[in-house]
Amino acid sequence: MVRDQIEARGVKDKKVLDAMLKVPREDFAGRDMADSAYEDRPLSIGFGQTISQPYIVALMTELLELSGDEKVLEIGTGSGYQAAVLSMIAKEVYSIEIVEPLYEITKKVLAKYKNIKLAYGDGYFGWKECAPFDRIIVTAAPENIPEPLVLQLKDSGIMISPQGLSRWSQSLIKARKEKGRLVTEKVCDVSFVPLTRNVNRKEQ
């Protein structure tokens, strides 16, 4: 998977490639999809959610430009695969999931990853109590980048997010915060589930 689907398509950061080698993707794909865990495509994880294809996980991780000392916020934990990959590189990972049954399942899967902290709630508002963050990664598509996330990103920090409501017209955006404002660039076309909204939060 790493050689043929990720490195061959241009991902070069050794830290990212090593992280992708260390995290067993089948642990996050669900029993019904375990045989397909290493295929280069999104997989259903139930509740209308998906685990992103390996290349997109690696690409988004590389775009964060992680050195190893960062505190990272992830919006949309899903099955936990992206958070687990991030935890292999970043110092701390904070991740929020809005689908409560998925949150309950994923917190057990991620229990062995000691530098990950999970919360159940509306990721649109970020995690103010633990802000600011060096990096933010959004794994579900908002129409526009949520302002609370902009406020919680450190100056000179990087945010990676899909953007656009239609799954057939979304862009992956890389944004760097400069003097309180985001400077953005389009990376590529993508297809993500939309960012779900509006629940209370509990932490684990």
Buried (B, 14 or more C-beta within 10 A) or exposed (E): BBEEBBBEEEBEBEBBBEBBEEBEBEBBBBEEBBEBBBBEEBBBBBBEBBBBBBBBBBBBBBBBBBEEEBBBBBBBBBBBBBBBBBBBBBBBBBBBBBBBEBBEBBBEBBEEBEBBBBBBBBBBBBBEEBBBBBBBBBBBBBEEBBEBBBEBBBEEBBBBBBBBEEEEEBBBBBBBBEEEEBEBEEBEEBBBBBBBEEBEBEBB
